[in-house]
Amino acid sequence: MVTTETLTAPPQVSVIVPARNEEASLADCLQSLVTQTGVAFEIIVVDDHSTDRTREIAMSFPEVRLIEAGPLPDGWTGKNNAVTTGARQARGEWLLFTDADTIHLPGSLAAALKEAKENGAELLSYSPEQIAVTFWEMATLPVVFAELARQYSPSKVSDPASPIAAANGQYILIRRDTYDAVGGHAAIAGNILEDVALAHAVKHSGRKIRFRYAADRVRTRMYRNYRQLRDGWTKNLALLFPNPGWLAVKSLLLWAFPWTALTIAVVVKHSWWNAFAVFAFVWPTMRLRRANFDLAMEWLGALFGMPMFAYLLLRSKRAHANGSVTWKGRTYGPTVAPKDAAAKLSTQTPTPAGRLS
C-alpha cells in the first residue's frame, strides 16, 4: 500500500499509467495499484489529452501523481509520448508500464519484481488474463491469442538463444538502467507496436527478457465494444504477423474445413462421414487451447472467430498499406515492423530517456 513513507523515500518501482479517455476503467486500475504491498513504489498517471473524466478520476487518488503528456511531437505515437513523459519524471530503479484497463491482483507488484530478479530478467512482461463480455470479444480473442502464442512462443521469447522477442504493453516491468541504455520509448517514438519494438531492442542488446501468461498477476478487458475491438486489432495485427494475408487465407480454410465436412456428411449420410465431421469441428477448437480461454469460448472462436480474425488481418494490412491507422482519435501513417526498428537501433547511439532534475 502507498504510504507517506513510500511517497518520500526513493521507490523501487515507478508505475507509469498512460491514460487517454479511460474513465471506464481507470478507477479500478488505480484502486488495484494503490493497495499493492511488499515493495516501495510510486504511481504516475500521464493524462494524454483526455476529454472525459480521466483527470478527475486520477486526482481522486491522493497517492497518485498526475502529469500532462504535453503536445504530441511530429512522428510520435500518443502512447510513446505519454510513457516517455512519465519515465522522465519517474524515480524508481524499475519502471512498470501498465495500461489503464488492467487490474492488478494483490501482491502482484512485489511478486513480479521478485520474479524478474530471480530469473535475471532485465525486462519482464506479462500477458494478462483476458476478460471477454460481448459476443465478438468471446469469439475473436481466443483466435487472436492462439495465433499470438504460436507466433511468439513464451518459451522462445524467454530463451536468450532465440531471436524471437515480444512483450505485452499492458504490463512491462523493466530495469531503469536498461530502459535508458536502449533509448526507451523515445528511440521507437513512431512505432505503433511499441511493446514488441521495445522487447526487440532489449533482447537485441544482449539483455534477458522474460515473458509469460500471468492470470495469477494481472487481468484486463482490452475492448468494451465491437468498434474498439475492430480498431484496436486493425492497429496491431499487420505488425504482429509477418504475412497477414496468408494467415487470413489459412484461417478461412481452417474455418471452412468443418463446415465442408458437415455438408458432405449431410449429403452422403454415412456414419464414417458423420464421425469425420465431428472430428473436423473438434480439430480447430483444439488449436485454440493455447489461448488460455475456456472451452465455450474456444468453440465460439472455432465457429465464428476465425472468419472475423481473417477480416481483421486483411483490414489491418490495408490500413497500414494506406497509412490510415486510426486509434483513439488519431491517425497514424506507415510504421516499420518491430524487428526492423530494433535493427535500426543497433546502428545508432541510443538516446537515454533521462530523468527530470
C-alpha positions in Angstrom: 0.0 0.0 0.0 1.2 3.5 -0.8 2.1 5.4 2.5 3.6 8.7 3.3 7.0 7.0 3.9 6.6 5.3 0.4 6.0 8.7 -1.2 9.1 10.4 0.3 11.6 7.5 0.1 13.1 6.6 -3.3 10.8 3.9 -4.7 12.0 0.6 -6.1 9.3 0.8 -8.8 7.7 3.6 -10.7 4.3 2.6 -12.1 3.5 4.6 -15.2 0.0 4.6 -16.5 -0.7 6.4 -19.8 -4.3 7.4 -20.0 -6.4 8.8 -22.8 -10.1 8.9 -22.2 -10.0 6.0 -19.8 -12.9 6.9 -17.5 -14.5 3.5 -17.9 -11.5 1.6 -16.4 -9.0 3.9 -14.7 -10.6 3.9 -11.2 -10.5 0.1 -10.9 -6.9 0.1 -12.2 -5.7 2.6 -9.7 -7.5 1.0 -6.9 -5.8 -2.3 -7.6 -2.4 -0.4 -7.7 -2.6 1.8 -4.6 -3.3 -1.3 -2.5 -0.2 -3.2 -3.5 2.2 -4.2 -0.7 5.7 -5.6 -0.2 7.6 -3.0 -2.3 8.2 0.7 -2.3 6.6 2.3 -5.3 5.1 5.4 -6.9 2.3 5.7 -9.3 2.3 8.2 -12.2 -0.7 8.7 -14.4 0.1 10.5 -17.6 -3.0 12.2 -19.0 -2.8 12.1 -22.8 -5.2 15.0 -23.7 -8.3 13.3 -22.3 -11.7 14.9 -22.9 -13.6 12.7 -20.4 -13.3 12.3 -16.6 -9.9 10.7 -16.7 -8.1 13.6 -15.0 -10.8 13.9 -12.3 -10.6 10.1 -11.5 -6.8 10.2 -11.3 -6.9 13.2 -9.0 -9.3 11.4 -6.7 -6.5 9.2 -5.6 -4.1 11.2 -3.3 -1.4 8.5 -3.7 -1.2 9.1 -7.5 0.8 11.8 -9.2 -0.9 13.2 -12.3 1.1 14.8 -15.1 0.3 16.0 -18.6 1.6 14.3 -21.7 2.3 17.6 -23.4 2.0 18.3 -27.2 2.4 15.3 -29.5 5.7 15.7 -31.3 5.8 15.1 -35.1 6.3 11.4 -35.9 5.4 10.2 -32.4 2.5 8.0 -31.4 0.4 9.2 -28.5 1.3 6.3 -26.2 5.0 6.7 -26.8 4.8 10.4 -26.0 2.8 9.7 -22.8 5.1 6.9 -21.4 8.2 8.8 -22.2 6.9 11.8 -20.3 6.1 9.6 -17.4 9.6 7.9 -17.5 11.3 11.3 -17.4 9.7 12.1 -14.0 10.0 8.6 -12.6 12.4 8.0 -9.6 12.3 4.2 -9.4 15.1 1.7 -10.1 12.5 -0.2 -12.1 9.7 1.1 -14.4 6.4 -0.6 -14.7 4.4 0.5 -17.8 0.9 -0.7 -17.5 -2.4 0.2 -19.2 -5.4 1.9 -17.6 -7.6 -1.1 -18.4 -5.6 -3.5 -16.2 -6.5 -4.9 -12.8 -3.5 -5.9 -10.6 -4.0 -8.8 -8.2 -3.0 -8.3 -4.6 0.8 -8.6 -4.1 1.5 -8.8 -7.8 3.9 -5.9 -8.0 6.2 -7.3 -5.4 5.9 -10.8 -6.9 6.7 -9.5 -10.4 9.8 -7.7 -9.1 11.0 -10.8 -7.3 10.4 -12.9 -10.4 12.4 -10.6 -12.6 15.3 -10.6 -10.2 15.3 -14.4 -9.6 15.3 -15.0 -13.4 17.9 -12.4 -14.2 15.5 -10.6 -16.5 16.1 -7.0 -17.4 12.6 -6.9 -18.8 9.6 -8.9 -17.5 6.3 -8.8 -19.4 3.0 -10.4 -18.5 0.2 -11.4 -20.9 -2.8 -10.7 -18.7 -5.9 -12.8 -18.3 -8.3 -11.5 -20.8 -11.8 -10.6 -19.7 -14.4 -11.0 -22.5 -18.0 -9.9 -22.2 -19.6 -9.2 -25.6 -20.1 -11.9 -28.3 -17.3 -10.6 -30.6 -14.9 -10.4 -27.7 -15.6 -14.0 -26.8 -15.4 -15.2 -30.4 -12.4 -13.3 -31.6 -10.0 -13.2 -28.6 -9.3 -17.0 -28.5 -8.3 -17.0 -32.2 -6.1 -13.9 -31.8 -4.3 -15.1 -28.7 -3.9 -18.7 -30.0 -2.1 -17.3 -33.1 0.0 -14.9 -31.0 1.1 -17.8 -28.7 2.0 -19.7 -31.9 4.0 -16.8 -33.4 5.6 -15.6 -30.1 6.0 -18.7 -28.0 6.7 -17.5 -24.4 9.4 -20.2 -24.0 11.2 -18.9 -27.1 10.7 -15.3 -26.2 12.3 -16.0 -22.8 15.2 -18.0 -24.3 18.3 -15.8 -24.8 19.4 -18.1 -27.6 16.2 -17.5 -29.6 15.9 -14.3 -31.8 12.2 -14.1 -31.1 11.2 -11.2 -28.9 7.9 -9.9 -27.7 6.2 -8.1 -24.8 2.7 -7.1 -23.9 2.4 -3.3 -23.4 -0.3 -3.9 -20.8 2.4 -5.0 -18.4 6.1 -4.3 -18.9 8.5 -4.2 -15.9 11.9 -3.0 -17.0 15.1 -2.1 -15.1 15.6 1.7 -15.4 19.2 1.4 -16.5 18.2 -1.0 -19.3 15.4 1.3 -20.4 17.9 4.2 -20.7 20.5 2.1 -22.3 18.3 1.1 -25.3 16.9 4.7 -25.6 13.5 3.9 -24.1 10.3 4.7 -26.0 11.9 7.8 -27.4 14.0 5.5 -29.6 10.9 3.9 -31.1 8.8 7.0 -31.0 6.9 6.4 -34.2 6.3 2.7 -33.7 2.7 1.7 -33.2 3.7 -1.7 -31.8 5.9 -0.1 -29.2 5.8 -3.1 -26.8 7.3 -5.6 -29.2 9.7 -3.0 -30.5 11.0 -2.3 -27.0 11.4 -6.0 -26.4 13.3 -6.4 -29.6 15.6 -3.6 -28.6 16.3 -5.0 -25.2 16.9 -8.6 -26.4 19.0 -7.4 -29.4 21.2 -5.5 -26.9 22.1 -8.8 -25.3 19.9 -8.4 -22.2 17.5 -11.1 -21.0 13.7 -10.7 -21.2 11.1 -12.9 -19.6 7.5 -13.2 -21.0 4.6 -15.4 -19.8 0.9 -15.7 -19.5 0.1 -14.4 -16.0 -3.5 -14.9 -14.9 -2.0 -15.1 -11.4 -0.8 -11.4 -11.6 -3.0 -9.2 -13.8 -6.2 -9.2 -15.8 -7.7 -6.9 -18.4 -10.6 -6.1 -20.6 -9.0 -4.7 -23.7 -12.0 -3.6 -25.6 -15.6 -2.9 -24.5 -17.5 -2.9 -27.7 -17.2 -4.1 -31.3 -15.8 -0.8 -32.7 -13.0 -0.7 -30.1 -12.1 -4.3 -30.9 -12.1 -3.7 -34.6 -10.0 -0.6 -34.4 -7.6 -2.0 -31.8 -6.7 -5.1 -33.7 -6.7 -3.2 -37.0 -3.9 -1.1 -35.4 -1.9 -4.2 -34.4 -2.4 -7.3 -36.4 -0.5 -6.5 -39.6 2.5 -5.6 -37.5 2.3 -8.7 -35.2 2.3 -11.3 -38.0 4.9 -11.3 -40.9 2.4 -12.4 -43.6 -1.1 -11.3 -42.5 -2.6 -12.0 -46.0 -1.6 -15.7 -46.0 -2.6 -16.1 -42.3 -6.1 -14.7 -43.2 -6.4 -17.3 -46.0 -5.3 -20.1 -43.7 -7.8 -19.0 -41.1 -10.6 -19.1 -43.6 -9.6 -22.5 -44.8 -9.4 -23.8 -41.3 -12.9 -22.4 -40.6 -14.4 -23.8 -43.9 -13.0 -27.3 -43.3 -15.5 -28.5 -40.7 -18.4 -26.8 -42.4 -17.5 -28.6 -45.7 -17.2 -31.9 -43.8 -20.6 -31.3 -42.2 -22.2 -30.6 -45.6 -20.7 -33.8 -47.1 -21.9 -35.8 -44.1 -25.5 -34.5 -44.5 -25.5 -35.3 -48.2 -23.8 -38.7 -48.0 -25.5 -39.8 -44.8 -22.7 -42.3 -43.9 -21.5 -42.9 -40.3 -17.9 -42.6 -41.3 -18.5 -39.1 -42.7 -20.5 -38.2 -39.5 -17.6 -39.1 -37.4 -15.2 -37.2 -39.7 -17.5 -34.1 -39.4 -17.3 -34.3 -35.6 -13.5 -34.5 -35.8 -13.4 -31.6 -38.2 -15.2 -29.4 -35.7 -13.1 -30.6 -32.7 -9.7 -30.0 -34.5 -9.8 -26.2 -35.0 -11.2 -25.9 -31.4 -8.2 -27.8 -30.1 -5.9 -25.5 -32.0 -7.2 -22.7 -29.7 -6.3 -24.4 -26.5 -3.1 -22.5 -26.1 -5.0 -19.2 -25.9 -6.0 -19.8 -22.3 -9.7 -19.4 -22.6 -12.5 -21.8 -21.5 -14.0 -24.4 -23.8 -17.1 -22.5 -24.6 -15.1 -19.5 -25.9 -12.9 -21.8 -27.9 -16.0 -23.2 -29.6 -17.1 -19.7 -30.4 -13.7 -19.0 -31.8 -13.7 -22.0 -34.0 -17.3 -21.4 -35.2 -17.3 -17.6 -35.6 -13.9 -16.1 -34.6 -11.8 -17.4 -37.4 -13.5 -15.5 -40.2 -13.6 -12.4 -38.0 -9.8 -12.8 -37.4 -9.3 -13.1 -41.2 -11.3 -10.0 -41.8 -9.3 -8.1 -39.1 -6.0 -9.2 -40.6 -6.9 -8.0 -44.1 -8.4 -4.8 -42.7 -5.2 -4.2 -40.7 -3.0 -4.9 -43.8 -4.9 -2.5 -45.9 -4.9 0.3 -43.2 -1.2 0.0 -42.8 -0.6 0.0 -46.5 -2.7 3.1 -46.9 -1.1 4.8 -43.9 -4.6 5.3 -42.3 -4.4 3.5 -39.0 -6.8 5.2 -36.6 -6.8 4.9 -32.8 -8.3 7.0 -30.1 -9.0 9.9 -32.4 -5.6 10.0 -34.0 -4.5 8.7 -37.4 -1.0 7.3 -38.0 0.9 6.8 -41.2 3.1 3.8 -42.1 5.3 2.3 -39.4 8.3 0.0 -39.5 8.0 -3.6 -38.2 9.3 -4.0 -34.6 12.3 -6.2 -35.7 13.3 -3.5 -38.3 13.1 -0.8 -35.6 15.4 -2.9 -33.4 17.8 -3.4 -36.3 17.9 0.3 -36.9 18.5 1.0 -33.2 21.6 -1.3 -33.3 23.3 1.0 -35.7 22.6 4.2 -33.7 23.7 5.5 -30.4 20.8 5.2 -28.0 19.3 8.4 -26.6 18.5 7.9 -22.9 15.0 8.7 -21.8 16.5 10.7 -19.0 15.2 11.9 -15.7 14.0 15.4 -14.9 16.2 17.1 -12.4 
